[in-house]
Amino acid sequence: MVAVLVICGAWVAAGMVELFGVWVAQPMAESEPIRLFPYVLAITSTLATVIGSWRTVRPTWIAGVVVLSAAAGGTVLAVDWEPTSVRLFYRLQREDFAAVLALDAAMDVNTVIMPGAHINLGLPPHLEHLAIGGTVSRIGADSATLFVPVWARYPKRPGGYAYLGNATPAPAYACYDDECRTRLPVGDGWYWLERDTPEWAR
């Protein structure tokens, strides 16, 4: 019974890490080990339970554990967590995103022009948690679109939030020295942009 609880708990943890993937990825550049840990724990627990119980319990019980673990793992892997994760990240910090817009409108941000790069805008300390390095950018034509860069689950596929207001979103914008696709609206004129995983990282 303890083994079953550990297995189920590990798969639940895996689902939670995926659901809150934006939070998990923000504090560090390499968050992949954290994301993978629940999967490793669940698979290891399943194998340990099967091997340890092989001679002491009924085969039907062992088969049940394997089926349970496979079903739980398959469910976690089958769900596209990213749309829910990025919407949840925005919704729970909606007031902070509104504050970024207000600061930008009031020009109360530190503007730094980086040679050959986008215009970067330094956020005040209480809003730095929203963006990579505490810095937002202006992207698009004439650098008119406010962009809040974040890691999307893990650094191989960065993304971010772009404020487009009532404007019709373009299919893609230049960001991260590459193109980011406009993937989905998250509310209040904000959209989620995402860079495709480069070929070398697939």
Number of C-alpha atoms within 10 A of each C-alpha: 6 8 15 18 11 15 27 20 15 23 26 18 19 24 22 16 22 23 23 18 24 23 20 19 23 22 14 13 12 14 17 15 10 15 21 13 14 21 20 15 18 26 18 13 20 23 14 13 18 19 11 12 14 13 9 7 11 10 13 9 13 18 12 12 20 19 12 16 21 16 13 20 21 12 12 20 13 9 11 11 18 16 14 15 21 26 18 16 17 21 14 10 13 14 11 17 20 12 13 22 14 12 14 16 10 9 11 14 17 13 15 13 11 9 7 7 12 19 17 19 22 18 22 15 8 9 15 16 17 24 21 18 14 18 23 28 22 19 20 16 9 7 13 13 16 22 27 24 25 28 25 23 26 22 17 18 17 20 28 24 25 26 22 18 13 9 8 8 18 10 11 16 20 15 23 15 9 12 15 21 18 20 16 16 19 19 14 13 14 22 23 24 27 25 22 15 12 10 6 6 7 8
